[in-house]
Amino acid sequence: MHTIRFDGKKPGTAECEQETALLAASTRAGVPLPHRCGGHARCGTCLITVVEGAEHLSEKGISETRVLDVLKAKPDQRLACQTWARGDVSVRY
């Protein structure tokens, strides 16, 4: 079991038993994380900042990297729709 914590306008926590996308975990936690494109790595509205636990996250894929480049995202920023947690993680949105 691992915990994903969201800090932002409406903080929340999701307890997960298996690898989980951060966007799905935000829904489970009742966190209103925007995602205009429905989680397909097209819009960048689900941009989050990883505070702790980056080592428990999936690698960046081609689609996510492309969008992050367009957004000029910082190294600690990811797209919640494309990022999967395998352990305890804390993010800010």
C-alpha positions as CSV (number, residue, x, y, z in Angstrom):
1,M,0.0,0.0,0.0
2,H,1.3,3.5,-0.8
3,T,0.0,7.0,-0.3
4,I,-0.3,9.8,-2.8
5,R,-0.7,13.3,-1.3
6,F,-2.0,16.3,-3.2
7,D,-1.3,19.8,-1.9
8,G,-3.2,22.7,-3.6
9,K,-6.5,24.5,-3.5
10,K,-8.2,21.4,-2.1
11,P,-5.6,19.0,-0.6
12,G,-6.3,15.3,-0.6
13,T,-4.8,11.9,-0.1
14,A,-5.3,8.6,-2.0
15,E,-4.3,5.2,-0.6
16,C,-3.4,2.9,-3.4
17,E,-2.7,-0.9,-3.4
18,Q,-1.1,-1.0,-6.9
19,E,0.6,1.3,-9.4
20,T,-1.7,4.2,-10.1
21,A,-1.8,7.2,-12.4
22,L,-1.6,10.4,-10.5
23,L,-4.7,11.7,-12.3
24,A,-6.8,8.7,-11.3
25,A,-5.5,9.0,-7.7
26,S,-6.5,12.7,-7.6
27,T,-10.1,11.7,-8.6
28,R,-10.1,9.1,-5.8
29,A,-8.8,11.7,-3.3
30,G,-11.5,14.2,-4.3
31,V,-8.9,16.6,-5.7
32,P,-10.1,18.8,-8.6
33,L,-7.1,18.4,-10.8
34,P,-7.9,19.9,-14.3
35,H,-7.5,17.7,-17.3
36,R,-9.1,19.2,-20.4
37,C,-7.9,16.5,-22.9
38,G,-9.2,13.6,-20.8
39,G,-5.8,12.3,-19.8
40,H,-4.2,11.9,-23.3
41,A,-1.1,14.2,-22.9
42,R,-2.4,16.8,-25.3
43,C,-3.2,19.9,-23.2
44,G,-0.8,20.1,-20.1
45,T,-3.6,21.3,-17.8
46,C,-2.8,18.4,-15.3
47,L,0.7,19.8,-14.7
48,I,1.9,19.0,-11.1
49,T,5.1,19.6,-9.2
50,V,6.7,16.6,-7.5
51,V,7.6,17.5,-3.9
52,E,8.6,14.1,-2.6
53,G,8.9,10.5,-3.9
54,A,10.1,11.1,-7.5
55,E,12.0,7.8,-7.3
56,H,8.6,6.1,-7.1
57,L,7.3,7.5,-10.4
58,S,7.2,6.1,-13.9
59,E,9.7,7.3,-16.5
60,K,8.7,10.1,-18.8
61,G,7.3,8.9,-22.1
62,I,7.6,10.5,-25.5
63,S,4.1,12.2,-25.3
64,E,4.7,13.6,-21.8
65,T,8.2,14.8,-22.7
66,R,6.9,16.6,-25.8
67,V,4.2,18.5,-23.8
68,L,6.5,19.3,-20.9
69,D,9.0,20.8,-23.5
70,V,6.2,23.0,-25.0
71,L,5.2,24.1,-21.5
72,K,8.9,24.8,-20.6
73,A,8.2,22.8,-17.5
74,K,10.8,22.6,-14.7
75,P,12.6,19.3,-14.0
76,D,10.4,18.5,-11.0
77,Q,7.1,19.0,-13.0
78,R,5.1,16.1,-14.6
79,L,1.8,15.5,-16.2
80,A,-0.5,13.7,-13.8
81,C,-2.2,11.9,-16.6
82,Q,1.0,10.3,-17.7
83,T,2.7,9.7,-14.4
84,W,2.2,6.5,-12.4
85,A,3.1,6.1,-8.8
86,R,4.6,2.9,-7.4
87,G,5.2,4.2,-3.9
88,D,4.6,7.1,-1.6
89,V,4.5,10.4,-3.4
90,S,3.7,14.0,-2.6
91,V,2.8,16.5,-5.3
92,R,1.6,20.1,-5.5
93,Y,-0.9,21.4,-8.1
